[in-house]
Amino acid sequence: MVPPMPLQPGLSAHLSLKVGPLDLATSLGSGVIEVLGTPRVVALCEQATVAATDGHLGSDQVSVGTRVELDHLRATAEGATVWARAELVAVDGRHLEFEVSATEGSDLIASGRIVRAVVDREKFIDRLAR
C-alpha cells in the first residue's frame, strides 16, 4: 500500500461545469430566474476541495464539509462553462481551510472559504447508524 502524501497548504484543484438545466436556480428551488443556482456553485466549489485532497488522505479517511462562506457575485446563463478552483491554505490538525473561487471566462462569479474536517470513514458512518 502506498502511503498518502502529506496534507499541506498549496494543494489545489480546478474543475469545470457546463451549466445545464439541472444546475439552474429554478431546478434547485433557490430562485425563479433561469441562471446558475447558488447551491450548485457551492457544490462545485466543494467538489474542487475534495479533488484537491485526492491522494493525500489515508485509505480509511475522508473529509467532510463543516463550514462554507461563499459570495455569489454574478449570474451565469445556461450553456456557459464555469471553472471552480480550490486551494488548501491552512491545515490545523484535522481541519482543512480552502480558498475557493468560480469563474466564467475571465469573470469572477463566486469566491469564499470552505472548511473540511478529516474523519475516519468507518467511525463516521457508525455514528450515523446510532
N, C-alpha and C positions, 0 to 999 in steps of 0.2 A: 504494500500500500504506500502510495506517495503522500507524504505529509503535506498539509495545506501550507500555502505561502502566508507569511505574516500579514496581518491587517495593519496598514499604516496609511497616514494621510498621503493623498496624491492618487490613490486608486480612483479610476473613473470609468465611465461607460457612456456611450451615445446610442440612442435607439430612435427609430423613426416610426411614424404612423401616418398613413394616408387616411384622412378623415372621411369616414363613411357614415351612412345613415344611423348606425347604432351608436356612434360617437357623439351625436348631436344632443344638445340640451333638451330638445323635445322628446327624444327617446329615453333619456336618463331621468326625466322628471325634474330637471333642475332649471327649466326655463321654457318660454313659449316661442323663442326665436330659433330658427334652424342654423345654429352655429355650434362649434365645438364646445361641449359641456365642460364646466369646471371639474366635475368628478372624474371625467376621462383624462383631463390634464394631470390631475393628482395621481391617477393610476399609472399613467405613462411615466411620470417622474419617479414613482415608487418602483416601477419595473426597472428603471435605469439604476436605482440604488442597489437592487438585488443583483443586477448584472455586474455592477462594479465590484462586488464581493465574490463573484463566482470564482471558485478555485482557491479561495482564501479562508474558508471555514472548514472545520473538521467534518468528517462524514456523518457524525452524529449531531451536528449543529445546523441551525437555520437562524435567520434573522427575522424579526417581526417588527412591524411599524409601531411606534409609540407616540410620535408627535409629527404633525405636518403644519407648516406655516408657509402658505403659498399666496402670492399676489397674482391674480389672473388679470393681465394688463390690456390685452387686445382680443378682439373677436377674430375667429378663424372660420372660413367657409368650408362647406363640404367639398371634398376633392383636393384640398390643399394637403401638402406634406409638412408635418411638424416633426422637429427633432428635439428630443429631450436629452439633457446631459446631467449627470450626477457626478460629483467629486467628493470623495471622503476627505473631510477637513479636520476631524478630530476623533480620536479614539480614547475613551475614558472607561477602562475596564471592559465591560461587555456592551457599553453604549457607543454607538457609531453615529456621528453627525455628518450630514451631507449638505453641500450647497447644490441646489438644483435649478435648472432653467429649461425653458422650452422656447424654441424659435420657429418662425415660419420665414424661410429665406433669411434675410438679414434683420428681420423684425423680432425683437424680444416680445414674446406673448405671455410669459409667466416666469416668476423667479421666487425662490424661497429656500427653506431649510426643511430637511426631513431627518428625524432621529429614529434609529432602529436599535433593537436590543438583540444580542446574540443569546440564543437559548438552546438547551438540549432538546432535540426534536421529540424523543420519546416521553420525557418528563412533561413537556408542554402538552402533548396530546393526552397523556394520562390524566392531567389536571382537568381537562375538558370533560372527561367521562364521569367525573365525580358529581 
